[in-house]
Amino acid sequence: MASDTTLAAQPGDAAPRATPPAPAPAAAAGPQPLTGAKLALGTVALSLATFMNVLDTSIANVSLPSIAGDLGVSATQGTWVITSFAVANAISVPLTGWLTQRFGAVRLFTLSVMAFVLASWLCGLAPSLEALIAFRVLQGLVAGPMIPLSQTLLLSSYPKAKAGTALALWGMTTLVAPVVGPLLGGWITDNISWPWIFYINVPVGIFAAGLTWSIYRERETPRKRLPIDSVGLGLLVLWVGAMQIALDKGKELDWFASGQIVLLSVVAVVGLAAFIIWELTDPHPVVDLRLFARRNFVFGALSLSIAYGLFFGNVVLLPLWLQQFMGYNATTAGMALAPVGVLAILLSPLVGKKVSQWDPRAMATGAFMVFALVLWMRSHFTTDTDQLSILVPTVIQGAAMAFFFIPLTTITLSGLPPQRLPAAAGLSNFVRITAGAIGTSVATTLWENRAAMHHAHLTEQITAGGAASTQVLGQLSAAGLSPEQALAQVNRLIDQQAFTRAADDIFFGSSFLFLALIVLIWFTARPQGSAGADAGGAH
């Protein structure tokens, strides 16, 4: 692999293009893989940091009522605790490649983890909503490079033939943490107090940063002084910030019925167009968009991101339905979702081993079929569904998670030289995180819209003075309810049915979308040689 020009001629890429020459073969080879205790401890350190980061994207969700109450603000204002982190994180993730070249992967990762610890501690101490939002912005900004760099450093720790195993271990933390987050956040809020959802990061982060530095400091990547692409950075902040705020606030402000959402959408679209043009013409872009010229990268990242958006949208929707209409509290809803990690943890090592032998496209296809089956099973939920029936598809979903993330990540990063891997990991994670935000907004908005439609259809069947309504209202009155209370109870029952049917609609539609996504996987080319070897381009 002498240059990017030769790489561009590989299967799965666009036509060759002239690019700067890669480092000499000795530099490209990179450090030797770790072994023994160092490998095990390095894996633990990087996985802990990733888990802490991903956990923080969801752990605060169930704590918002307590946070808003303690700080004396409305629940609507409290949602900025989530929005501020998401916006800052989305802006900083794609900067990973540029920052890595400027500061070095190990130094940047360690500093990011320590800054994350500091920001988490400050979030717990925040005396007001304004202070908490400011610290959450800081937390999101410094968190950006952590996920892609943990992926890069983990790949460099393993032999090429075991790169799939490295991705398996990394993928477990990325997929299980969003499920554990609401459970842990609910328990901490109910049993201790909300600041501790941030304080728990302090010991974990210090341990992970110290262990990472002790093991990886001699394995620092080359650094070079690069000019700051200030225009590209400004455009990135503009369009990503506008898009993320529009996604987070759209449902609350009734989407395009709001002038604010329309303005934010226009700024996002125009800013994105200007950003793309600038980055493709600037000699030192802050984000390497030319990665999208590689066939495997573009279709791998696209299928991974759309699937993650569907997955994450349903991950958010299910506990909302359980808590709001099935009588579950935050802790029990989290327990109903926690078994998803069982098969994911058990099967991930197998997937990591076999991804270098089997076709990763076939593995991802199987995962999408299992996701479709799980969502089809959930589309039959009713208000009488018991916890066991909820747990069965949740357990099965763990198998899909194991076979979904690792093969698609392997395809996306296959054939990349070491010097481009941090940029590729950062860009693919940015697209995935953005898709997750879009999936959440679309799923919750469609849920409410479909529920309104079902509510209207159900109420049409209830006529004043009708036999059924008279009988129900009579039974409620006999139970001691006033006429107003009886009507409110009937409306509550109708809401429960409407939102359950709406959730079933989302599950059913998502099931078919997963099947349709299978086509996208097969636009990629199978990595040359072994998939694991190509994925191990970090060496």
N, C-alpha and C positions, 0 to 999 in steps of 0.2 A: 504494500500500500504506500506508494511513494508520494502520492499527492491526492488532493480532492478531485482532480480531473480524472484520474484513473478510477476513483470510487464512483464518480458520476456515471461511468460506463457500465457499472455492474447491473445485473438484473434488478428490477424494482426501482430504477432511478430514471430521471429525465435525461435528455441528451446531455453530453459532456459540456462543461463550461469552464472557462478560464478562472481559476481561483488561486490565491496565494499558495505556494508550496507548503507542504506539511513539514514538521520537524524531521530530523534525520531518523533513520530506523531505530537507532539506539534509544533516542528520546521517546519515540512512539511506543517502544516496548514497555516502558514504564517500570515501576517496582515489581518485585516478585510477589506472588500471592502469599498471604499470611498462613501460618500453620499452628496447630495445637491450641494452647491456651490463648494466645494472642488473637487467633481467628475467632474463637468463641467469645472472648471478651469484647472484641471489636464489633462483632455482630450484635451483642447485647447492648452496647453503648449506642450504636447507630439506630437500632430498633426502638430503644427507649425514647430517644430524642424525637423520632418520627411519630411514635405513639402519642407522646405528650403534645406534639404540634397538632396532629389530626384530631385528637380528643378535644382540644380547645375550640375547635370549630363548631362543636355540637354540645359541649357540656353545659354551656351557659343558657341554652334554649329553655330548659325546664325551670331554670332559676329566675327567669325574667320577672314574674310577679313579685317575688321576694325582693329582688334588686330594686324594682320600681317603687315598691312600698317603703323600703328602708331609706331610699334617697328622696322620697317625697315627690315623685313624678308620676305621670300617667303611664299605663302599660304601653301606649303607642310611642311615647317618648323613650321608653325603656328599650324598644327594639333597635335603637341606634347603637346599643351595646353590641349587637350582632352585626349590624350593617357596617359599622366603622372598622371592625376587624376584617370583614370580608373584602371591603374595598381596598384597604391597605395591603392585604395579603395578595389579592389579585394583581395589584400593580407591581409588587416586588418579585413575584415568582419568575416572570420572564426575563428579569434582569440578571438571573443567576449566571448565565454564560459570560456576560461582560464582567461582572464582579469577580468571578472565579479567575479570569485571566489577569485581572488587576491585583488581586490580593492573595490568590492561591486557594485551592479547594479546602485544605485542612484548616488553615487560619480562618477563612471565611465561615466555615461551618461552626468551628468552636466559638468564635465571636458571636455568631447568630444565636447559638444556644444560650450563652451567658447573657446576652442582651434580652433574650426571651424570658429568662429567669428574672431579671431585674424588672422588666415590664410587667410580668405576672405579679410580682410582689407589690408593685405600685398600684396595680388594679385592685388588689385586695385592700389596700390602704385608702383608696379613693374616697374623699369626703363628700363628693358631689357627682352628679351625672356628667357634668362638663369635664371634670377631671378624669372620670372613668373612661369616657369616650376618647379623650386625648391619649391615655395610657393604652387603650385598646388599639388605637391607630399605630402607636409605637410597636405594640406587640405584633400586629399584623405585618408591619413593614419588615421587622427583623426576622419574622418567621418564614418569609418567602423562600430564601435559599436553602432552608433546612431540609425540606423533603427531597428536591432533586439532588442535592449534594449527598444526602445519606444514601440515595440510590447509587450515585456514582462511586462513592467511597466503598460501598459494600461490594459492588462489582469488581473493583480493583483488589479486593481482599481475597477473592476466590480464584482458583484455577479456571481457565476458560471453559473447560468441560463441565464445571459446576456452577456456571453463571446462572443457570436456571434455578438452582438451589438458593443462590443469593437473592434472586428476584422473588422466590417463594417466601422466604423469611421476611423480606421487605413488604411484600404484598399483604401478608397476614396482618401486620400492624396497620396498614393503610385502610383495609376493609373492615376490620373488627372494631377499630377505635370509634367510628361514627355510631356503632350500635351500643358500645359500652358507655359512650358519653352521656346520653340521657339517663341511663340507669345510675351511673355514679353521681352525676349532677343532682338527680332527684334525691338520692340517699343523703348526700352531703347537705343539701339544702334543708331536708326534713329533719335531720338528726344533729347537725352542727350549725353552720351558718354559711350564707352564700360566699363570703370572701375566701373561704377555704377551697372553693373550686379553682381559685387562682393560686393560693398558697401551696397546694400540693405539687405544683410545678417546680418549686424552689429546690427541694432536695433531689428530685428526679433529674432536673436539669443540671445541677452542679455535678452530680455523679456522672451523668452522661458526658458532659463537657470535659471533665477531668480525665475520664477513662479514654475518651477519643483522642485527646491531645497527647496522652502518655504513649498511646499505641501508634498514632498516625503522624506525629510531628516530623519524623524522619522520612515520610513519604509525601512531602509537599509537592504539589504540581508546579510547573514552571510559571513564572509571573512576567508580565511585561507591561510597560506604561502605555496606556491607551488614552487617546483624547476622549473627552466626555462628549457624547452625542446629546447635547443639552436640548436641541429641538426635538429629537426622537423621544427623549425622556419626558419632555413636557407634553407631547402629543399622547404618549402612553398614559400618563396620569390623567389627562383630560378625558379620553374616550373610555378608558376602563372605569374611572370613577363615575362618569355619567351613566354608563351602562349598568354598573353594579347597584347604584342608588335607585335607578329606574326599576330594576328587577326586584329589589328588596321592598320598595315603597309602592310598586304598581298596584298590588291587590288592595292595599289600604286606601289608595287615592282613586280607585276605580279606573285604573289604566289610562287609556287614551281619552277618557272623558275629562281628565285632568290636564290643564295647560302645562303644569310642571313636568308631568311625565312625557308629554309631547316634546317639550323643549329639551329635556334630557335625552330623549331618543334621537332627536335631530343632531344634537351635539355629539352623541356617541357614533352615529353613522358617518357624519362628516369628519369627525376626528379620526375614526378608523381608516377612512379612505386616505386622508392626508398622511397618517402614520405609515400605511403600507407603501405609498409612493416614496416617502422620505427614506424609509429604512432600506428599500431596494436600490436606492441611488446613492446613499451615503457610504463612503469608504470604510467607516468604522461604526456600523450600526449597533445600537444598544441591544437589539433583539435580532438574531440571525434568522430572518424570514426565508432565506434561501434553502433552509432545511425542507420546506414544503415542496421543493423541486424533486425530492427523493420520493419515489413511488411508495415504498414501504412506510416511510415516515408519515406521509399525508394520509394514506388510507388506514394505517395502523392507529395513528392518533385520532382520526375521525371516528372509526368504529369503537375504539376504547372510550372516547369521550361521550359519544351519544349513548352508548350502553351504560356508562357511569351516570349520566344524567337521568336515564330511566330508572336505574337502580336507586339512586339517591332520592329522587322524587317519591318513590314508593316507600323508602325507608322513613321519610318524614311523614308521609300520609298515614301509614298504619298506626303509629302511636297516637297521632292526633285523633283518629277515629276511636281507638280504644279508650282514650282518656275522656273524650268529650261525649261519647254516645254509648259506651259499653260499661261505664262505671269503674274503669281502672284508674288508679292513681299513678304518679310518675314512676314510682318504684316497681309496681306490678307490671306496668306497661313495658318497662325496661327488661324485666325478667321474662316477659313473653317473647322478647326479641333476642335476648342474650344467646339462646342455643344456636343461633346462626353461626357462631364461631366454632362450634364443635367439629363439624366436618371440614370447615375451612382450615383449621389448625392440623387436623389429622391427615388431610389429603395434600396440603401444600408441599410438604417435602417430596411426596411421590411425583407431583406435577413438576417440581423443580428438577428432579432427576430425569424424568422422561421427556421434558421439553427439548432436550438435545437429541432425542432418538425419534420421537414421533413428530408428525407435522403439526406445528403450533396452530395452523389455521383450522385443522380438524378438531383440535382440542377446544379452541374458542367456539367453534360451531356447536360442539356438544354442550358447552356452558350456556350458550344462548338458548338452546332447546330446553335445558333444565330450567332456566329463568322463565321461559314461556310457560312451562308446566306449572311452576310454582305460582305464577300470577294467575293462571287459569284456575287453579285450585282456590286461590283467594277470591276470585270473582264470584264464588258461590257462597261467600260468607253471608250470614243473616244476623238479625238481632238475637237469635237464639244460639248462635255458634258458641261452643264451649272452648275453654282454654286449650284443651288437647288438640282440637281441630285447628286452632291457630298455630300451635307449636309444630305440627307435622310439616307444613310447607316451609316454615322457618328453618327447621333442621335441614330439609332437603336443599334449601337455598345455599347452605354452606358449601355444598359440593360445587355448585355453579360458580361461587365466588373464587374457589381455589383454581378452577380450570379457565377462568375468565381473565383475570388480571395478568397473570404471569406470561401466558403465551402471547397476548397482544402487546405487552411491554417488550417482550423479546423481539417480536416482529418490528415494532416501531423503532427500536434502537439498533437493529441489526445492520452490520456493515459500516457503522460510523467509526471514524478514527478517534483516538483518545481525546484529542484537543477539542473536538466538537461535541463530545458526550455531555458535558455539563449544560451547554446551551440547548441541546436536544432534550435532555431530561427536564430542564426548566420550562421550555416552550410546550412540551407535551403535557406536563403537569398543569401549566396555565390553562391550556385548552380544556383539560379534564375538569379542573376546578370551576371554570366558567360554565361548562356544560352542567355541572352539578347545581350551580345557582339557578340556571335557566330551568332545569328539570324541577327543582323545588317550586319555583314560581308558577310554572305551567301546571304542575300537578295540583297545587293547592287552589289555584284559580279555577281550573276545570272542575275540581271537586265542589266548590261552592256554587258554580254556575249550574252544574248537573243537579245538585241538591235542590236548588231553587226550582228547577224544572220539575223534578219528581214531587216536590212539596205541592206545587200547583196542581199536578195531576191527581195526587192523593186527596187534596181538599175538594176537588171537583166531585169526588164520589160521596162527599159528606154534605147532605142537604139539611137545612134547618127544618125540624119537624119530622125528619125521616126516621124510620123504625130503628136503624142501627145507631144513629147519633143520639136519639132519645134514650135508648137502652143504656148506652155507655155513660151519658151524662147523669142518668138516673142512678146508676151504680156508684158513680163518683160522689154524687150528692148524699147517697145513703152512707157512704164512708165518712161523711163529715165535712166534705169540701164545699165551699161556697160556689155559686155559679161561675164567678170569675176564676176561681182556683180550678174548677173542673175544666173550663175551656183552656186554661193554660196547660193543664196536664195533657189534654188531648193534643194540643199543639206540640207539646214536647214529644209525645209518642209519634206524631207525624214526622217531626224533625228527625227523630232517631231512624225511622224507616227511610226517609228521603236521603239522609247522608250515608246510610249504609248502602243503599242502591247506587248512589253516586260513587262511593268508593269501589263498588263492584265494577262499575263502568270503567273507571281508571285502570283497575287491575286487568280487566279484559282487553282493553285497548293496548295497554303496555305489553301484554302477552303477544299480540300479533306484531307489534313493532319490533320486539326481540327477534321474532322469526324473520321479519323483513331485513333486519340488520345482517343476517348471515350472508346475504349477497355481497355486502360491502367488504367483509373479511376476505373474500376470494378475489378481490382486486389486487391484493398484495401478492408478492412473490415469496415462495418459501426461501428463507435465508440459505445461502450457499453453504455447503458442508454441513456441520451440525448447527442447529439453532442456538445451542448454548454457547458455542464458540463465537459465533457472530455477536451474540448479545454481550459477550465479554469483551467488547471493544475497549473497555477501560484499561486494559492491561498494557 
